[in-house]
Amino acid sequence: MKIAIGSDHHGVALKRSLLSSVLACHDVADLGTHSEDPVDYPDVARQVAEAVARGTVERGILICGTGIGMAMAAGRVAGVRAARCTEPYSAEMSRRHNDANVLCLGAEVVGTWMAERIITAWLEIPFEGGRHARRVAKIG
């Protein structure tokens, strides 16, 4: 699976850890940032979200301090369904019922161990379709 990942300066350490663990077996495009120097999270969110919307990648992962700002910014891109998840069950349901294509994590909210479990659930669970497809279509 081709995945785009991005973070702001708050999420860069968690991103590095995830790239060398749970994401090591995937084709991942790291769209930044690459240092702890301050950046504006909406810029990174837009890059990842646009890659997903264009179909350049199948899914995107965004990391900031809380995951909230990234989810807000990514969700503004047409065709993106961003979900901020703090545990595996929400990640699972965001895929099953909402066909989420961008996962947003908070580096100051979840540790590496939890982030790995969230990502594993999110990548493994398929969209159920059926009655959920009708609802997702209404999102736009």
Secondary structure as UniProt FT lines:
FT   STRAND          2..7
FT   TURN            9..11
FT   HELIX           12..19
FT   TURN            20..25
FT   STRAND          27..30
FT   HELIX           41..54
FT   STRAND          59..64
FT   HELIX           68..74
FT   TURN            75..76
FT   TURN            78..79
FT   STRAND          82..84
FT   HELIX           88..96
FT   TURN            97..98
FT   STRAND          102..106
FT   TURN            107..109
FT   HELIX           112..124
FT   HELIX           131..139
//
